[in-house]
């Protein structure tokens, strides 16, 4: 029985890390994970229906060249106070620790793909 529980726990952890997004819980963690590379931060709330759609859209555009992190506005008020908004869904586009732009509202998969190309892969 204990072995079964252990195996199920390991599988649950693997599935979550493979298909989910890493959640940012503190300002220090936010600064650490966004300081290098191309990053999209999704501010969301569990009660927000458009946020659930945004998660699906972000899952569809998830790739190796852009890291996507999530911030639950109810669990990380210090991060929201410094970097975000209480309005959800909201996105921050960041590169090497610098905020390039932000957006409040739901974006389609097509819009997200265009944003990723424009913010991170078109020379300016």
Residue frames as qw, qx, qy, qz and C-alpha x, y, z in Angstrom:
[[0.000, 0.885, 0.466, 0.000, 0.00, 0.00, 0.00],
 [0.300, -0.804, 0.105, 0.503, 2.79, 2.44, 0.93],
 [0.425, -0.139, 0.600, 0.663, 4.58, 1.63, -2.31],
 [0.231, 0.627, 0.662, 0.340, 1.42, 2.43, -4.32],
 [0.122, -0.945, -0.236, 0.192, 1.02, 5.79, -2.61],
 [0.415, -0.585, 0.346, 0.604, 4.67, 6.61, -3.27],
 [0.389, 0.154, 0.682, 0.600, 4.36, 5.74, -6.97],
 [0.106, 0.809, 0.549, 0.181, 1.18, 7.79, -7.35],
 [0.263, -0.883, -0.045, 0.387, 2.88, 10.75, -5.63],
 [0.418, -0.352, 0.505, 0.669, 5.88, 10.57, -7.96],
 [0.295, 0.423, 0.703, 0.489, 3.63, 10.35, -11.01],
 [0.031, -0.906, -0.418, 0.053, 1.55, 13.32, -9.83],
 [0.332, -0.749, 0.179, 0.544, 4.70, 15.37, -9.35],
 [0.406, -0.078, 0.641, 0.646, 5.97, 14.42, -12.81],
 [0.203, 0.649, 0.660, 0.320, 2.67, 15.27, -14.50],
 [0.139, -0.931, -0.239, 0.240, 2.44, 18.63, -12.74],
 [0.333, -0.650, 0.337, 0.594, 5.98, 19.61, -13.66],
 [0.396, 0.082, 0.713, 0.573, 5.64, 18.38, -17.24],
 [0.098, 0.586, 0.658, 0.462, 2.36, 20.01, -18.11],
 [0.233, -0.888, -0.364, 0.155, 1.93, 22.85, -15.64],
 [0.308, 0.757, -0.149, 0.556, 3.67, 26.13, -15.12],
 [0.513, -0.124, -0.525, 0.668, 5.93, 27.08, -12.26],
 [0.245, -0.877, -0.361, -0.201, 4.25, 29.39, -9.76],
 [0.320, 0.387, -0.325, 0.801, 6.01, 32.43, -8.33],
 [0.510, -0.647, -0.564, 0.055, 5.25, 33.00, -4.66],
 [0.435, -0.735, -0.127, 0.505, 7.54, 35.85, -3.56],
 [0.250, 0.949, -0.128, -0.145, 9.17, 39.02, -4.86],
 [0.325, -0.630, 0.669, 0.222, 12.61, 37.45, -4.41],
 [0.617, 0.127, 0.760, 0.163, 11.58, 34.42, -6.46],
 [0.487, 0.821, 0.284, -0.089, 10.02, 36.70, -9.11],
 [0.061, 0.912, -0.355, -0.197, 13.25, 38.65, -9.48],
 [0.467, -0.404, 0.762, 0.196, 15.32, 35.45, -9.64],
 [0.608, 0.278, 0.731, 0.139, 13.31, 33.65, -12.33],
 [0.441, 0.848, 0.292, -0.007, 12.80, 36.72, -14.53],
 [0.253, -0.823, 0.276, 0.428, 16.36, 38.06, -14.51],
 [0.148, -0.388, 0.737, 0.534, 17.52, 36.13, -17.60],
 [0.169, 0.177, 0.901, 0.358, 15.86, 35.23, -20.85],
 [0.342, -0.206, -0.387, -0.831, 12.44, 35.71, -22.38],
 [0.048, -0.219, -0.869, 0.441, 9.67, 35.46, -19.80],
 [0.390, -0.436, -0.363, -0.725, 5.90, 35.79, -19.69],
 [0.014, -0.073, -0.781, 0.620, 4.34, 36.15, -16.25],
 [0.371, -0.432, -0.620, -0.540, 0.63, 35.34, -16.00],
 [0.162, -0.064, 0.571, -0.802, -1.22, 36.95, -13.09],
 [0.486, -0.246, -0.692, -0.474, -4.38, 34.95, -12.37],
 [0.445, -0.225, 0.559, -0.663, -6.95, 33.93, -9.78],
 [0.098, 0.046, 0.993, 0.034, -8.48, 30.50, -9.31],
 [0.309, 0.552, 0.640, -0.436, -12.01, 31.95, -9.35],
 [0.240, 0.629, -0.215, -0.707, -11.43, 33.76, -12.68],
 [0.812, 0.359, 0.456, -0.057, -12.98, 31.97, -15.67],
 [0.541, 0.824, -0.169, 0.000, -11.03, 33.95, -18.34],
 [0.221, -0.720, 0.657, -0.030, -7.84, 33.04, -16.42],
 [0.753, -0.042, 0.656, -0.024, -8.58, 29.36, -17.03],
 [0.722, 0.665, 0.189, 0.038, -8.85, 30.05, -20.76],
 [0.149, 0.903, -0.403, 0.030, -5.60, 32.06, -20.64],
 [0.543, -0.471, 0.695, 0.004, -3.85, 29.07, -19.04],
 [0.805, 0.298, 0.510, 0.057, -5.00, 26.85, -21.90],
 [0.510, 0.857, -0.023, 0.063, -3.81, 29.42, -24.45],
 [0.131, -0.823, 0.552, -0.031, -0.43, 29.74, -22.73],
 [0.739, -0.182, 0.648, 0.024, -0.12, 25.95, -22.64],
 [0.766, 0.560, 0.309, 0.061, -0.62, 25.94, -26.42],
 [0.412, 0.866, -0.192, 0.207, 2.25, 28.39, -27.01],
 [0.641, -0.678, 0.351, 0.075, 4.60, 27.03, -24.35],
 [0.814, 0.508, -0.201, 0.197, 8.09, 26.51, -25.74],
 [0.809, -0.243, -0.139, 0.517, 11.72, 26.30, -24.81],
 [0.411, 0.344, 0.034, 0.843, 12.65, 29.83, -25.95],
 [0.281, -0.517, 0.046, -0.808, 10.12, 31.57, -23.68],
 [0.241, -0.143, -0.860, 0.426, 9.58, 30.68, -20.04],
 [0.412, -0.527, -0.312, -0.675, 6.08, 31.10, -18.63],
 [0.209, -0.071, -0.761, 0.610, 5.44, 31.62, -14.93],
 [0.350, -0.639, -0.535, -0.428, 2.20, 32.14, -13.02],
 [0.067, 0.104, -0.530, 0.839, 1.34, 34.33, -10.03],
 [0.293, -0.606, -0.733, -0.092, -1.84, 33.65, -8.06],
 [0.000, -0.577, 0.060, -0.814, -2.94, 37.13, -7.01],
 [0.692, -0.609, -0.128, -0.367, -4.66, 35.78, -3.90],
 [0.912, -0.311, -0.099, 0.248, -1.58, 33.90, -2.64],
 [0.646, -0.014, 0.033, 0.762, 1.16, 36.40, -3.59],
 [0.022, 0.949, 0.314, -0.020, -0.04, 39.92, -2.74],
 [0.394, -0.717, 0.241, 0.522, 3.52, 41.21, -2.34],
 [0.434, 0.024, 0.640, 0.634, 4.35, 40.24, -5.95],
 [0.173, 0.742, 0.591, 0.267, 1.12, 41.82, -7.18],
 [0.210, -0.923, -0.146, 0.288, 1.87, 45.03, -5.25],
 [0.361, -0.607, 0.400, 0.584, 5.32, 45.36, -6.80],
 [0.165, -0.211, 0.732, 0.626, 4.90, 43.96, -10.32],
 [0.051, 0.324, 0.888, 0.322, 1.31, 43.20, -11.12],
 [0.364, -0.181, -0.108, -0.907, -2.29, 44.20, -10.96],
 [0.401, 0.079, 0.783, -0.468, -5.31, 42.91, -9.08],
 [0.700, 0.441, -0.018, -0.561, -7.11, 42.77, -12.45],
 [0.365, -0.237, 0.876, 0.208, -6.93, 39.35, -14.06],
 [0.882, -0.056, 0.137, 0.448, -5.99, 37.80, -16.33],
 [0.081, 0.965, -0.214, -0.127, -2.90, 39.95, -16.83],
 [0.910, 0.158, 0.039, 0.381, 0.41, 39.28, -18.55],
 [0.172, -0.884, 0.316, 0.298, 3.88, 40.78, -18.24],
 [0.855, 0.450, -0.052, 0.253, 6.33, 40.34, -21.08],
 [0.403, -0.849, 0.310, 0.142, 9.90, 40.49, -19.74],
 [0.835, 0.435, -0.195, 0.274, 13.37, 40.09, -21.15],
 [0.599, 0.202, -0.420, 0.651, 16.48, 39.80, -18.98],
 [0.317, -0.410, -0.570, 0.638, 14.67, 41.22, -15.96],
 [0.075, 0.182, -0.040, -0.980, 13.20, 44.23, -17.77],
 [0.425, 0.539, 0.658, -0.311, 9.48, 44.69, -18.31],
 [0.194, 0.064, 0.580, 0.789, 8.81, 45.14, -22.01],
 [0.401, -0.220, -0.294, -0.839, 5.03, 45.45, -21.82],
 [0.199, 0.127, 0.855, -0.461, 1.95, 44.37, -19.94],
 [0.381, -0.165, -0.561, -0.716, -1.60, 43.44, -20.88],
 [0.357, 0.076, 0.706, -0.607, -4.84, 43.04, -18.96],
 [0.739, 0.309, 0.016, -0.599, -7.46, 40.73, -20.44],
 [0.833, 0.033, 0.550, 0.042, -7.70, 37.48, -22.35],
 [0.193, 0.621, -0.561, -0.512, -5.45, 36.88, -25.36],
 [0.938, 0.263, 0.019, -0.226, -6.07, 34.29, -28.03],
 [0.840, -0.172, 0.362, 0.367, -3.46, 31.75, -29.03],
 [0.576, 0.616, 0.235, 0.482, -2.90, 33.68, -32.27],
 [0.082, -0.953, 0.071, -0.284, -2.38, 36.93, -30.35],
 [0.701, -0.631, 0.308, 0.122, 0.04, 35.24, -27.95],
 [0.821, 0.140, 0.328, 0.447, 2.08, 33.82, -30.84],
 [0.350, 0.802, 0.116, 0.470, 2.29, 37.29, -32.43],
 [0.368, -0.904, 0.157, -0.154, 3.32, 38.85, -29.12],
 [0.828, -0.372, 0.316, 0.275, 6.04, 36.26, -28.56],
 [0.694, 0.401, 0.271, 0.533, 7.43, 36.88, -32.03],
 [0.149, 0.873, 0.088, 0.457, 7.23, 40.68, -31.73],
 [0.456, -0.860, 0.184, -0.139, 8.58, 41.06, -28.20],
 [0.723, -0.506, 0.447, 0.147, 11.26, 38.41, -28.22],
 [0.729, 0.020, 0.559, 0.394, 12.32, 37.50, -31.75],
 [0.448, 0.796, 0.242, 0.326, 12.06, 40.58, -33.97],
 [0.545, -0.101, -0.099, 0.826, 15.17, 42.77, -33.95],
 [0.009, -0.934, -0.353, 0.056, 14.32, 46.34, -32.98]]
